[in-house]
Amino acid sequence: MTIGIFEMEHFEGAYPVIRLFDLPGNSLVIYTNDQTFNRFRELFGDTITAYSWVIRRSDESLYHFLLRVYRDSRNRCPDLLYFNTISNNHLLYALLIGRLKQTRVVITVHDINCLFKSAPGYSFKSIVRHIGKKRLTQLVKEFNVVSSTMTSYLQNIAGQDKKIHNIPGAVFEHRKTCQQIAAAIRLVVPGSIDNKRRDYARVFDLLQLAERQGLTIDLVILGGYVGDYGKEILVKAKTYTGKFTRVLSYETDLIHQEEFDRQLDEAHFIFIPSVVETTICGSIPEVYGITKSSGNIFDVIKHAKPFIIPERLNVGADLHPSCFGYFQLEEIVNFLLQLIRQPEQYADWQARALLVSEGYTIERMRKENASLFTC
């Protein structure tokens, strides 16, 4: 099979797609831009040459790049064209897909309501955007979501005649690290510092509660900043002082993959202070765990780490064994104090996290999505 994979934003989410399609007899071509290609290089290393790459130049318009994608697809005649992210210029993508009538197309939907519940505004731009989204949802017969908790919602809103796949945002490649709890518990909050995705006020509230209880925590804010909010959080992290708690952050908008992976490998828990209701796409509401999924969940899978989340966040039953859900931050403090007093209990959390991640191996994902990986 010849597979075309399109991704210019979520390099980390496209990685498992590429790995899953990397089968004997398959030929893969990746359509991306130069910035995302550099991030792919960090992930794939020397094996990056195993795939063909069509890269958008920094001075090239999206229209001209998609025209190159069209011509390349006409030459290669791919069996499948997989769009892992389409977040703008939907009408251009619809025009491209409409011209490739004989090509099987799959689109990953990251924000379901954004794509399927758009409404025309009063400006020309908003009207064109709405038309593009509607045309895409009419043309495409197969969609993918990265979380199983999103499949039923998308099936209902897209219609029963559409095929829904579930390729997760990470696969487990037997990466495991054995941690022990000694003097402090290490929590990592991964992802861009964005208040539409995570509530960082909860992070500092937790640290203050831990201070009052004498709980030793090393907390890492593992993400680049987004806008003024991100800068404010970085200032707060830099100036934070505590007797029992410490904060590490990065004054950058980009954390290299090697450092990102190292910090998660050294974590005891991944802390996900996720918002639940949000509006990523203008004023269109989304609900984490139902209409969109947190990328932090895939950090959990990739690194086989137990994690801490708000109880309201729907992550799926298969992840529950390694998940500590909380209603109040005091519950986290009490839980971690217990682990400090009885650190041997952490081994059980590690074992459960490993068992959860083993349900997301490449072999398992191919088997569960067999219709996507065969002609």
N, C-alpha and C positions, 0 to 999 in steps of 0.2 A: 504493500500500500504506500501511496505517497500522501503525506499529511502536511498541511500548512497550518501553522500556529501563529496567531496574531496577538501581540502583547507589547504595549508601549508604556505601561504604568506599573502593574502589579507583577514585577519580576519574580517575587517569591511565590506568588500563586501560580505562575506559569511553569515554574520549575517542576512540580509534580506532574503536570500535564505532559511536559516533554519527556520526563522519565517513564511515564506510563506508556506512551506511544513508542518508546525506544525499544522496539522488538526486532528480532531477526527478520529481514525481508522488508522492513519499513524504511522509507526515505523521508526524513523530516526537513522542512524548510521553515525557518522562524522569521517572521516579519516584525521588526522592532525599530526603535530609534537608537541613536548612538549612546545616549545616557543610559538607557535600560540595558543595552548590550554590554556596557561596562560592568553593570551589576550582575548580569548573567555570567560574565567572565569570572567574577569572584566565586560564584556558585559552582560552575562547571570545571574551572581550571583548564588543564590541558585537553580534557575531553570535549571542549567546546568545538573543536574541529570536526567532530563526528557529525555535525549538522550543517546544513546550508543556511546562510544568513542573508536576508535582504534588509538593509538598514537605511532608515530615513536619515537624510543629511540634515544638519542643523539649520541650513538655509533653504530647505525644501518645504514647500507648502504641503498640507495634508492632501489636498486635491491631487497634486502631482505624484505624491507617494502612493496614494491609492490607485492611481492610474498605472504605476509601476507594478503594484500588487496584482492588478487585473491582468496586465500583459504577462507577468510571470506565471500566474495561475493558468492562463490560456496555453502557455508553453508546456508547463509541467503536467497539466490535467490532474490535479490532486483528487484523490478519492474522498477526502474530507478537508474542509477548511474550518478551523476551530478558532473563533474569536473569544479570547479569554477576558478581554475588557473592551467595552465600547462605552465611553462616558461623555462624549460630545459629538457634534457634527453627525448626528444619527442619519440624516438624510443622505449624506455622502456614502455612508456604509450601506444604506439601503439600496442606493443606485448601483454600488459595486456588486452586492449580492444578487440583485435583480438581473444583472448582466451575466452572472455565472449560473445559468439556469440548470445545468446538468451536474453541478457540484453539490455534494451533501454539506450542509452548513450547521454548525452548532455554536450557540452563543451562551457564554456564562453570564448569568444575571446576578449582579452583586447587590443591587437595590431594586427589589421587585416593584414596589409602588412607583418609584421614579420612572421606570420604563413603562409600566402598564396603566398607571393612573395619571398620566400627564394631562394637562388641559391647556388649550390655547390661551395665551394672554392677549394683551392689547398691542404689543409691539410686533413688528415684522419678524424679529429674531425668535421670539417665543412661539409664534405661529409656525415658522419653519421647523423649529425644534420639535414641536408637537406632531407635525406631519411626518417628520422623520421617524419618530418613535412608533407611531401607528403603522407606518409602512414596514418597519422592521418586524414588528410583532405579527404582521400579516404574512410576510414572506417566509420567515423562519419557522421550520417545523419541529426543531429540536432545541431544547434549552438545557443548560446545566446550572446547578446551584452547588455551592461549596459545603453546605451543611444539610444533613438529612432533615433537620427541623424545618427547613424551608420548602421541602418538596410538595407537601400537600397544598400549602397556600398557593404556590406557583401553579400547580396543576389546576386548581379551581379558577384562578384568575386568567390563566392562559387558555384554558379550554381542554376538554378531554381528548381532542384530536391532536394535541401536541405531545411530543415525547419529552419526558423530563429525566435527566441524568443527575447523578450525584457524585461528582469528582471532587474530593476535599481539597482544601487549600494547602495541604501538606501530606506527605507520606512518611512513614517511619522506616528509616534505613538502618535500623539496629544501632542507632546512636544511643549509648547509655553511659551515664556517669554515676558512680556510687558516692553519695555525699553522706556525711555524718554531722550531727548537731553537736557543737562543742560550746564555745563561749557565746555565740550569737546566731540568730536565725537570719538567713539571707533571703530577702524578698526581692523579686525583680518585676517591675512594671514596664513591659515592652510596648513599643508602638509610638507613633508620632504624638507629640504633646498637643492634643486637640480636644477642646471641651465638648465637641459634638460626638466624641467617641468614648472618652473616659473622664471621670470626675476626679480631678487631682486634689480638690479640697478634701476628699475622703482620705487621700494618701497622708496629708499632713495632720488631719484629725487623728488618724490611726497612730502616727508617731507620738503625738501628744498624750494619747491614752497609754501607750506603751511606756512613755517616760514616767508617768504617774505610778505605774505598776512595777517599775524597775525591770521591764522586759527589754533585753538587749536585741536590737534589730539593726541589721545593715540593709538599707533599702536602695536599690538602683533604679533610677528613672532612665530607662533604656530606649530613648527615642530622640529624634531631632525635633526642633520646635516648629510650630505652625503659627504664624502671625503674632500679634501682640500678646495674646493669651499665653502662647508658648514661651515667649520671652519673659513674661511675668513669673511663670512657674520656675523657669531656670534661675531667675534672680532669687526667688524664695528658697530654692534648693541650695543655692550657693551660700546664702547667708544663714542657713539653718544651723543651729547648734543644739546639742543635747548631751546629757550625761550618759544615757544608755542607748541612744539611737543615733545613727549616722545616715547621711544621704549622699549618694554619688549621682551626678548628672553630667551631661555632655553639652557643651556650648557650641552646638553645630546643628545644621539642618540635615546632616547625613552621618550615619554611623556605619562604618564598614562591616561587611559580613563576618569577617573573622572575629572582630571584637564583639559583635552582637551575639554570635554563637557561643563565644567563650563565657560571656556573662550568664547566658541562660544555662549553660552546662554546669556552672558553679552555683546556681540558685538552689535553695531548698524548696521554695514554692514560687510559682508565678502568680502574682497578685493582679487581678483584673477588676479594677474599680469601674466597671462598665456602666455607662448610661444605658437605659433600656429603650425609652422613647427618644427619638432624635429627628432632625430634619436636615439630612445631608444634602438633599437635592431641592434647593429652594425652600418652599414652604410645604412640600409633600412629606407627610409623616412616614417614618419607618420605625419598625420595632425590632431591636436586636433579638436574634433567636427565632424570628418568625418571617420577617421580610428582608432581613440582611443578617450577616454573621460577622462576629468579631474575629479579626485576624489573629488575635491573641490565642484563640482556641487552637490554632494550627501551630503556634509555638509550643503549646502544651504537647501536641501530638508528636512533633518533630523531635523534641528533646526529652520526651518521656518524663515529664515533671508533674507532680501533684500541683493543684491550683486552687485559688480562693476567689470566689465570685459572689456577687449579690444573689440572694436566693431567687429573685424574680427573673433572672436571666436564664432563658431556656437553652440548654446546651445538648440535650439528647441523653437518653438513658444510658447509652454505652459509655459515656464519660463520667457518670456519677460516682463510680468506685474511687476515683482519685480526686474528687472534687469536694472542697469544704464550702458549703453555702452559708451565707450570713444574712441576717436581717439588720442587726446592729453591729457596729464596729467592736463593741465590747466582747462580742462572741469570738471574734478573731483573736483578741488579746488573751482571753481565757484559754482558747485552744492552743495558742503558741506557748503560753506559760506552762501548760501541761506537758508539751513536748520538751521544753527546757528542763523540766523536773524529771521527765522520763524519756531521754533522748533515744532510747532503744526502740521506741514506738515508731520512729520515723522510718525505719527499715520497712515496715508494713506499708506505709504510704508510697515509698519508692517502688515496692513490688507491684502494688496495684496500678501505679502510673505506667509501669512497663507493660503490664498486661493489657491496659487500655490501648497503648500505642501499637502493640502487636496486632491489634485489629485493623490497623491502617497501613499494612505493608503493601508494597507494590503488587505482589502476587494476589493479595486479598482484594485490592481495589480493582484489578483487572478482572478477577472472577466475578465480582459483584456488579460490574458494568460491562459484561461481555459483549453486549450489542454495540458498544461504542468502539471496541477494539478489533472488530471483525468486519469484513466487507458486507 
